Amino acid sequence: MTSPKIEIITCATLMIETESIRLETETAKKAIEVSDCFSREYSFIDTHMSMLADQIEEHADDPEAIEILEASRAKLVARAKKALTMLNAIEQLLHDDTPRAKVYHLPVRRKGIQEAP
C-alpha cells in the first residue's frame, strides 16, 4: 500500500500532465481551424484572381472597366495579405517552444504565396 503523500504527489503530477495535454489539444485544434481557414481563403483568392485576369484581358480596350477590375484586384491583394498574416501566425504557433503551444506540424499548403507583406 502506498503512503498518502505519494498518492497526493502522483495525483498532482497526473493532473498537471492532463492539463498540459488538454492545452496542447486545444492549441492543435485552433491551429487546424486556422490552417483550414487559410486553405479556403487561398482557394477563394486564387479563383477570383484568375477570373479577374481573364476579365482584364477581355476588357483591355475599356479604361473604365479596367479601373473597376484593378480596384477589385487591389482588394483581393489586401485579402491575400491578411491570409498570409494568418498563415504566419499559425507557423509561429507551431514553432513556439512553450509547452502549451507545442503542437504537431500540420500540412499547410502555401501554393503560390511566398512571403508576408
Chimera marker file (.cmm) of the C-alpha trace (Angstrom):
<marker_set name="trace">
<marker id="1" x="0.000" y="0.000" z="0.000" r="1" g="1" b="0" radius="0.5"/>
<marker id="2" x="1.358" y="3.429" z="-0.950" r="1" g="1" b="0" radius="0.5"/>
<marker id="3" x="1.563" y="6.271" z="1.503" r="1" g="1" b="0" radius="0.5"/>
<marker id="4" x="-0.919" y="9.177" z="1.286" r="1" g="1" b="0" radius="0.5"/>
<marker id="5" x="1.976" y="11.566" z="0.497" r="1" g="1" b="0" radius="0.5"/>
<marker id="6" x="2.997" y="9.549" z="-2.578" r="1" g="1" b="0" radius="0.5"/>
<marker id="7" x="-0.631" y="9.295" z="-3.694" r="1" g="1" b="0" radius="0.5"/>
<marker id="8" x="-1.042" y="13.092" z="-3.464" r="1" g="1" b="0" radius="0.5"/>
<marker id="9" x="2.163" y="13.695" z="-5.448" r="1" g="1" b="0" radius="0.5"/>
<marker id="10" x="1.151" y="11.123" z="-8.054" r="1" g="1" b="0" radius="0.5"/>
<marker id="11" x="-2.316" y="12.649" z="-8.316" r="1" g="1" b="0" radius="0.5"/>
<marker id="12" x="-0.889" y="16.188" z="-8.644" r="1" g="1" b="0" radius="0.5"/>
<marker id="13" x="1.579" y="15.048" z="-11.318" r="1" g="1" b="0" radius="0.5"/>
<marker id="14" x="-1.226" y="13.338" z="-13.225" r="1" g="1" b="0" radius="0.5"/>
<marker id="15" x="-3.391" y="16.472" z="-13.018" r="1" g="1" b="0" radius="0.5"/>
<marker id="16" x="-0.546" y="18.651" z="-14.348" r="1" g="1" b="0" radius="0.5"/>
<marker id="17" x="0.123" y="16.232" z="-17.214" r="1" g="1" b="0" radius="0.5"/>
<marker id="18" x="-3.596" y="16.081" z="-18.035" r="1" g="1" b="0" radius="0.5"/>
<marker id="19" x="-3.834" y="19.883" z="-18.090" r="1" g="1" b="0" radius="0.5"/>
<marker id="20" x="-0.773" y="20.096" z="-20.326" r="1" g="1" b="0" radius="0.5"/>
<marker id="21" x="-2.295" y="17.592" z="-22.773" r="1" g="1" b="0" radius="0.5"/>
<marker id="22" x="-5.591" y="19.495" z="-22.717" r="1" g="1" b="0" radius="0.5"/>
<marker id="23" x="-3.820" y="22.775" z="-23.552" r="1" g="1" b="0" radius="0.5"/>
<marker id="24" x="-1.820" y="21.138" z="-26.343" r="1" g="1" b="0" radius="0.5"/>
<marker id="25" x="-5.014" y="19.618" z="-27.741" r="1" g="1" b="0" radius="0.5"/>
<marker id="26" x="-6.808" y="22.980" z="-27.683" r="1" g="1" b="0" radius="0.5"/>
<marker id="27" x="-3.830" y="24.620" z="-29.385" r="1" g="1" b="0" radius="0.5"/>
<marker id="28" x="-3.728" y="21.903" z="-32.047" r="1" g="1" b="0" radius="0.5"/>
<marker id="29" x="-7.463" y="22.285" z="-32.698" r="1" g="1" b="0" radius="0.5"/>
<marker id="30" x="-7.065" y="26.039" z="-33.103" r="1" g="1" b="0" radius="0.5"/>
<marker id="31" x="-4.087" y="25.508" z="-35.423" r="1" g="1" b="0" radius="0.5"/>
<marker id="32" x="-6.155" y="23.141" z="-37.570" r="1" g="1" b="0" radius="0.5"/>
<marker id="33" x="-9.005" y="25.668" z="-37.726" r="1" g="1" b="0" radius="0.5"/>
<marker id="34" x="-6.622" y="28.414" z="-38.837" r="1" g="1" b="0" radius="0.5"/>
<marker id="35" x="-4.994" y="26.086" z="-41.373" r="1" g="1" b="0" radius="0.5"/>
<marker id="36" x="-8.381" y="25.124" z="-42.839" r="1" g="1" b="0" radius="0.5"/>
<marker id="37" x="-9.459" y="28.755" z="-42.923" r="1" g="1" b="0" radius="0.5"/>
<marker id="38" x="-6.255" y="29.703" z="-44.766" r="1" g="1" b="0" radius="0.5"/>
<marker id="39" x="-6.794" y="26.935" z="-47.328" r="1" g="1" b="0" radius="0.5"/>
<marker id="40" x="-10.349" y="28.109" z="-48.033" r="1" g="1" b="0" radius="0.5"/>
<marker id="41" x="-9.246" y="31.739" z="-48.205" r="1" g="1" b="0" radius="0.5"/>
<marker id="42" x="-6.376" y="30.975" z="-50.567" r="1" g="1" b="0" radius="0.5"/>
<marker id="43" x="-8.680" y="28.948" z="-52.819" r="1" g="1" b="0" radius="0.5"/>
<marker id="44" x="-11.136" y="31.852" z="-52.962" r="1" g="1" b="0" radius="0.5"/>
<marker id="45" x="-8.385" y="34.377" z="-53.769" r="1" g="1" b="0" radius="0.5"/>
<marker id="46" x="-6.774" y="32.122" z="-56.384" r="1" g="1" b="0" radius="0.5"/>
<marker id="47" x="-10.083" y="31.522" z="-58.181" r="1" g="1" b="0" radius="0.5"/>
<marker id="48" x="-11.061" y="35.180" z="-58.213" r="1" g="1" b="0" radius="0.5"/>
<marker id="49" x="-7.619" y="36.384" z="-59.304" r="1" g="1" b="0" radius="0.5"/>
<marker id="50" x="-7.823" y="34.041" z="-62.315" r="1" g="1" b="0" radius="0.5"/>
<marker id="51" x="-11.291" y="35.331" z="-63.171" r="1" g="1" b="0" radius="0.5"/>
<marker id="52" x="-10.113" y="38.942" z="-62.846" r="1" g="1" b="0" radius="0.5"/>
<marker id="53" x="-7.126" y="38.296" z="-65.112" r="1" g="1" b="0" radius="0.5"/>
<marker id="54" x="-9.470" y="36.880" z="-67.766" r="1" g="1" b="0" radius="0.5"/>
<marker id="55" x="-11.834" y="39.843" z="-67.454" r="1" g="1" b="0" radius="0.5"/>
<marker id="56" x="-8.971" y="42.335" z="-67.680" r="1" g="1" b="0" radius="0.5"/>
<marker id="57" x="-7.879" y="40.672" z="-70.954" r="1" g="1" b="0" radius="0.5"/>
<marker id="58" x="-11.450" y="40.773" z="-72.303" r="1" g="1" b="0" radius="0.5"/>
<marker id="59" x="-11.929" y="44.464" z="-71.471" r="1" g="1" b="0" radius="0.5"/>
<marker id="60" x="-8.429" y="45.699" z="-72.314" r="1" g="1" b="0" radius="0.5"/>
<marker id="61" x="-9.821" y="48.460" z="-74.522" r="1" g="1" b="0" radius="0.5"/>
<marker id="62" x="-12.288" y="49.803" z="-71.915" r="1" g="1" b="0" radius="0.5"/>
<marker id="63" x="-10.455" y="52.082" z="-69.428" r="1" g="1" b="0" radius="0.5"/>
<marker id="64" x="-13.467" y="52.383" z="-67.131" r="1" g="1" b="0" radius="0.5"/>
<marker id="65" x="-13.857" y="48.603" z="-66.856" r="1" g="1" b="0" radius="0.5"/>
<marker id="66" x="-10.097" y="48.195" z="-66.313" r="1" g="1" b="0" radius="0.5"/>
<marker id="67" x="-10.233" y="50.723" z="-63.458" r="1" g="1" b="0" radius="0.5"/>
<marker id="68" x="-13.036" y="48.784" z="-61.745" r="1" g="1" b="0" radius="0.5"/>
<marker id="69" x="-11.267" y="45.454" z="-62.284" r="1" g="1" b="0" radius="0.5"/>
<marker id="70" x="-7.970" y="46.843" z="-60.949" r="1" g="1" b="0" radius="0.5"/>
<marker id="71" x="-9.786" y="48.059" z="-57.826" r="1" g="1" b="0" radius="0.5"/>
<marker id="72" x="-11.172" y="44.554" z="-57.362" r="1" g="1" b="0" radius="0.5"/>
<marker id="73" x="-7.702" y="43.109" z="-57.806" r="1" g="1" b="0" radius="0.5"/>
<marker id="74" x="-6.334" y="45.513" z="-55.166" r="1" g="1" b="0" radius="0.5"/>
<marker id="75" x="-8.999" y="44.273" z="-52.729" r="1" g="1" b="0" radius="0.5"/>
<marker id="76" x="-8.001" y="40.675" z="-53.425" r="1" g="1" b="0" radius="0.5"/>
<marker id="77" x="-4.325" y="41.509" z="-52.870" r="1" g="1" b="0" radius="0.5"/>
<marker id="78" x="-5.238" y="43.065" z="-49.500" r="1" g="1" b="0" radius="0.5"/>
<marker id="79" x="-7.213" y="39.928" z="-48.663" r="1" g="1" b="0" radius="0.5"/>
<marker id="80" x="-4.226" y="37.772" z="-49.646" r="1" g="1" b="0" radius="0.5"/>
<marker id="81" x="-2.015" y="39.786" z="-47.291" r="1" g="1" b="0" radius="0.5"/>
<marker id="82" x="-4.462" y="39.128" z="-44.446" r="1" g="1" b="0" radius="0.5"/>
<marker id="83" x="-4.402" y="35.418" z="-45.294" r="1" g="1" b="0" radius="0.5"/>
<marker id="84" x="-0.600" y="35.497" z="-45.182" r="1" g="1" b="0" radius="0.5"/>
<marker id="85" x="-0.728" y="37.146" z="-41.770" r="1" g="1" b="0" radius="0.5"/>
<marker id="86" x="-2.976" y="34.288" z="-40.662" r="1" g="1" b="0" radius="0.5"/>
<marker id="87" x="-0.548" y="31.726" z="-42.087" r="1" g="1" b="0" radius="0.5"/>
<marker id="88" x="2.407" y="33.378" z="-40.386" r="1" g="1" b="0" radius="0.5"/>
<marker id="89" x="0.514" y="33.308" z="-37.082" r="1" g="1" b="0" radius="0.5"/>
<marker id="90" x="-0.071" y="29.561" z="-37.346" r="1" g="1" b="0" radius="0.5"/>
<marker id="91" x="3.549" y="28.920" z="-38.330" r="1" g="1" b="0" radius="0.5"/>
<marker id="92" x="4.708" y="30.959" z="-35.348" r="1" g="1" b="0" radius="0.5"/>
<marker id="93" x="2.363" y="28.983" z="-33.118" r="1" g="1" b="0" radius="0.5"/>
<marker id="94" x="3.680" y="25.698" z="-34.482" r="1" g="1" b="0" radius="0.5"/>
<marker id="95" x="7.276" y="26.726" z="-33.867" r="1" g="1" b="0" radius="0.5"/>
<marker id="96" x="6.668" y="28.175" z="-30.402" r="1" g="1" b="0" radius="0.5"/>
<marker id="97" x="8.648" y="26.241" z="-27.781" r="1" g="1" b="0" radius="0.5"/>
<marker id="98" x="6.386" y="26.923" z="-24.808" r="1" g="1" b="0" radius="0.5"/>
<marker id="99" x="4.756" y="23.718" z="-23.542" r="1" g="1" b="0" radius="0.5"/>
<marker id="100" x="1.179" y="24.886" z="-24.064" r="1" g="1" b="0" radius="0.5"/>
<marker id="101" x="1.835" y="25.933" z="-27.659" r="1" g="1" b="0" radius="0.5"/>
<marker id="102" x="3.812" y="22.876" z="-28.698" r="1" g="1" b="0" radius="0.5"/>
<marker id="103" x="1.759" y="21.015" z="-31.289" r="1" g="1" b="0" radius="0.5"/>
<marker id="104" x="2.452" y="18.693" z="-34.168" r="1" g="1" b="0" radius="0.5"/>
<marker id="105" x="3.287" y="20.239" z="-37.527" r="1" g="1" b="0" radius="0.5"/>
<marker id="106" x="0.241" y="20.492" z="-39.729" r="1" g="1" b="0" radius="0.5"/>
<marker id="107" x="0.292" y="20.334" z="-43.500" r="1" g="1" b="0" radius="0.5"/>
<marker id="108" x="-0.362" y="23.911" z="-44.564" r="1" g="1" b="0" radius="0.5"/>
<marker id="109" x="-0.439" y="24.484" z="-48.280" r="1" g="1" b="0" radius="0.5"/>
<marker id="110" x="1.194" y="27.712" z="-49.394" r="1" g="1" b="0" radius="0.5"/>
<marker id="111" x="0.809" y="27.243" z="-53.159" r="1" g="1" b="0" radius="0.5"/>
<marker id="112" x="1.949" y="30.445" z="-54.876" r="1" g="1" b="0" radius="0.5"/>
<marker id="113" x="2.113" y="32.767" z="-51.888" r="1" g="1" b="0" radius="0.5"/>
<marker id="114" x="5.700" y="33.105" z="-50.745" r="1" g="1" b="0" radius="0.5"/>
<marker id="115" x="6.220" y="35.859" z="-48.222" r="1" g="1" b="0" radius="0.5"/>
<marker id="116" x="4.362" y="38.113" z="-45.850" r="1" g="1" b="0" radius="0.5"/>
<marker id="117" x="3.997" y="41.816" z="-46.526" r="1" g="1" b="0" radius="0.5"/>
<link id1="1" id2="2" r="1" g="1" b="0" radius="0.2"/>
<link id1="2" id2="3" r="1" g="1" b="0" radius="0.2"/>
<link id1="3" id2="4" r="1" g="1" b="0" radius="0.2"/>
<link id1="4" id2="5" r="1" g="1" b="0" radius="0.2"/>
<link id1="5" id2="6" r="1" g="1" b="0" radius="0.2"/>
<link id1="6" id2="7" r="1" g="1" b="0" radius="0.2"/>
<link id1="7" id2="8" r="1" g="1" b="0" radius="0.2"/>
<link id1="8" id2="9" r="1" g="1" b="0" radius="0.2"/>
<link id1="9" id2="10" r="1" g="1" b="0" radius="0.2"/>
<link id1="10" id2="11" r="1" g="1" b="0" radius="0.2"/>
<link id1="11" id2="12" r="1" g="1" b="0" radius="0.2"/>
<link id1="12" id2="13" r="1" g="1" b="0" radius="0.2"/>
<link id1="13" id2="14" r="1" g="1" b="0" radius="0.2"/>
<link id1="14" id2="15" r="1" g="1" b="0" radius="0.2"/>
<link id1="15" id2="16" r="1" g="1" b="0" radius="0.2"/>
<link id1="16" id2="17" r="1" g="1" b="0" radius="0.2"/>
<link id1="17" id2="18" r="1" g="1" b="0" radius="0.2"/>
<link id1="18" id2="19" r="1" g="1" b="0" radius="0.2"/>
<link id1="19" id2="20" r="1" g="1" b="0" radius="0.2"/>
<link id1="20" id2="21" r="1" g="1" b="0" radius="0.2"/>
<link id1="21" id2="22" r="1" g="1" b="0" radius="0.2"/>
<link id1="22" id2="23" r="1" g="1" b="0" radius="0.2"/>
<link id1="23" id2="24" r="1" g="1" b="0" radius="0.2"/>
<link id1="24" id2="25" r="1" g="1" b="0" radius="0.2"/>
<link id1="25" id2="26" r="1" g="1" b="0" radius="0.2"/>
<link id1="26" id2="27" r="1" g="1" b="0" radius="0.2"/>
<link id1="27" id2="28" r="1" g="1" b="0" radius="0.2"/>
<link id1="28" id2="29" r="1" g="1" b="0" radius="0.2"/>
<link id1="29" id2="30" r="1" g="1" b="0" radius="0.2"/>
<link id1="30" id2="31" r="1" g="1" b="0" radius="0.2"/>
<link id1="31" id2="32" r="1" g="1" b="0" radius="0.2"/>
<link id1="32" id2="33" r="1" g="1" b="0" radius="0.2"/>
<link id1="33" id2="34" r="1" g="1" b="0" radius="0.2"/>
<link id1="34" id2="35" r="1" g="1" b="0" radius="0.2"/>
<link id1="35" id2="36" r="1" g="1" b="0" radius="0.2"/>
<link id1="36" id2="37" r="1" g="1" b="0" radius="0.2"/>
<link id1="37" id2="38" r="1" g="1" b="0" radius="0.2"/>
<link id1="38" id2="39" r="1" g="1" b="0" radius="0.2"/>
<link id1="39" id2="40" r="1" g="1" b="0" radius="0.2"/>
<link id1="40" id2="41" r="1" g="1" b="0" radius="0.2"/>
<link id1="41" id2="42" r="1" g="1" b="0" radius="0.2"/>
<link id1="42" id2="43" r="1" g="1" b="0" radius="0.2"/>
<link id1="43" id2="44" r="1" g="1" b="0" radius="0.2"/>
<link id1="44" id2="45" r="1" g="1" b="0" radius="0.2"/>
<link id1="45" id2="46" r="1" g="1" b="0" radius="0.2"/>
<link id1="46" id2="47" r="1" g="1" b="0" radius="0.2"/>
<link id1="47" id2="48" r="1" g="1" b="0" radius="0.2"/>
<link id1="48" id2="49" r="1" g="1" b="0" radius="0.2"/>
<link id1="49" id2="50" r="1" g="1" b="0" radius="0.2"/>
<link id1="50" id2="51" r="1" g="1" b="0" radius="0.2"/>
<link id1="51" id2="52" r="1" g="1" b="0" radius="0.2"/>
<link id1="52" id2="53" r="1" g="1" b="0" radius="0.2"/>
<link id1="53" id2="54" r="1" g="1" b="0" radius="0.2"/>
<link id1="54" id2="55" r="1" g="1" b="0" radius="0.2"/>
<link id1="55" id2="56" r="1" g="1" b="0" radius="0.2"/>
<link id1="56" id2="57" r="1" g="1" b="0" radius="0.2"/>
<link id1="57" id2="58" r="1" g="1" b="0" radius="0.2"/>
<link id1="58" id2="59" r="1" g="1" b="0" radius="0.2"/>
<link id1="59" id2="60" r="1" g="1" b="0" radius="0.2"/>
<link id1="60" id2="61" r="1" g="1" b="0" radius="0.2"/>
<link id1="61" id2="62" r="1" g="1" b="0" radius="0.2"/>
<link id1="62" id2="63" r="1" g="1" b="0" radius="0.2"/>
<link id1="63" id2="64" r="1" g="1" b="0" radius="0.2"/>
<link id1="64" id2="65" r="1" g="1" b="0" radius="0.2"/>
<link id1="65" id2="66" r="1" g="1" b="0" radius="0.2"/>
<link id1="66" id2="67" r="1" g="1" b="0" radius="0.2"/>
<link id1="67" id2="68" r="1" g="1" b="0" radius="0.2"/>
<link id1="68" id2="69" r="1" g="1" b="0" radius="0.2"/>
<link id1="69" id2="70" r="1" g="1" b="0" radius="0.2"/>
<link id1="70" id2="71" r="1" g="1" b="0" radius="0.2"/>
<link id1="71" id2="72" r="1" g="1" b="0" radius="0.2"/>
<link id1="72" id2="73" r="1" g="1" b="0" radius="0.2"/>
<link id1="73" id2="74" r="1" g="1" b="0" radius="0.2"/>
<link id1="74" id2="75" r="1" g="1" b="0" radius="0.2"/>
<link id1="75" id2="76" r="1" g="1" b="0" radius="0.2"/>
<link id1="76" id2="77" r="1" g="1" b="0" radius="0.2"/>
<link id1="77" id2="78" r="1" g="1" b="0" radius="0.2"/>
<link id1="78" id2="79" r="1" g="1" b="0" radius="0.2"/>
<link id1="79" id2="80" r="1" g="1" b="0" radius="0.2"/>
<link id1="80" id2="81" r="1" g="1" b="0" radius="0.2"/>
<link id1="81" id2="82" r="1" g="1" b="0" radius="0.2"/>
<link id1="82" id2="83" r="1" g="1" b="0" radius="0.2"/>
<link id1="83" id2="84" r="1" g="1" b="0" radius="0.2"/>
<link id1="84" id2="85" r="1" g="1" b="0" radius="0.2"/>
<link id1="85" id2="86" r="1" g="1" b="0" radius="0.2"/>
<link id1="86" id2="87" r="1" g="1" b="0" radius="0.2"/>
<link id1="87" id2="88" r="1" g="1" b="0" radius="0.2"/>
<link id1="88" id2="89" r="1" g="1" b="0" radius="0.2"/>
<link id1="89" id2="90" r="1" g="1" b="0" radius="0.2"/>
<link id1="90" id2="91" r="1" g="1" b="0" radius="0.2"/>
<link id1="91" id2="92" r="1" g="1" b="0" radius="0.2"/>
<link id1="92" id2="93" r="1" g="1" b="0" radius="0.2"/>
<link id1="93" id2="94" r="1" g="1" b="0" radius="0.2"/>
<link id1="94" id2="95" r="1" g="1" b="0" radius="0.2"/>
<link id1="95" id2="96" r="1" g="1" b="0" radius="0.2"/>
<link id1="96" id2="97" r="1" g="1" b="0" radius="0.2"/>
<link id1="97" id2="98" r="1" g="1" b="0" radius="0.2"/>
<link id1="98" id2="99" r="1" g="1" b="0" radius="0.2"/>
<link id1="99" id2="100" r="1" g="1" b="0" radius="0.2"/>
<link id1="100" id2="101" r="1" g="1" b="0" radius="0.2"/>
<link id1="101" id2="102" r="1" g="1" b="0" radius="0.2"/>
<link id1="102" id2="103" r="1" g="1" b="0" radius="0.2"/>
<link id1="103" id2="104" r="1" g="1" b="0" radius="0.2"/>
<link id1="104" id2="105" r="1" g="1" b="0" radius="0.2"/>
<link id1="105" id2="106" r="1" g="1" b="0" radius="0.2"/>
<link id1="106" id2="107" r="1" g="1" b="0" radius="0.2"/>
<link id1="107" id2="108" r="1" g="1" b="0" radius="0.2"/>
<link id1="108" id2="109" r="1" g="1" b="0" radius="0.2"/>
<link id1="109" id2="110" r="1" g="1" b="0" radius="0.2"/>
<link id1="110" id2="111" r="1" g="1" b="0" radius="0.2"/>
<link id1="111" id2="112" r="1" g="1" b="0" radius="0.2"/>
<link id1="112" id2="113" r="1" g="1" b="0" radius="0.2"/>
<link id1="113" id2="114" r="1" g="1" b="0" radius="0.2"/>
<link id1="114" id2="115" r="1" g="1" b="0" radius="0.2"/>
<link id1="115" id2="116" r="1" g="1" b="0" radius="0.2"/>
<link id1="116" id2="117" r="1" g="1" b="0" radius="0.2"/>
</marker_set>
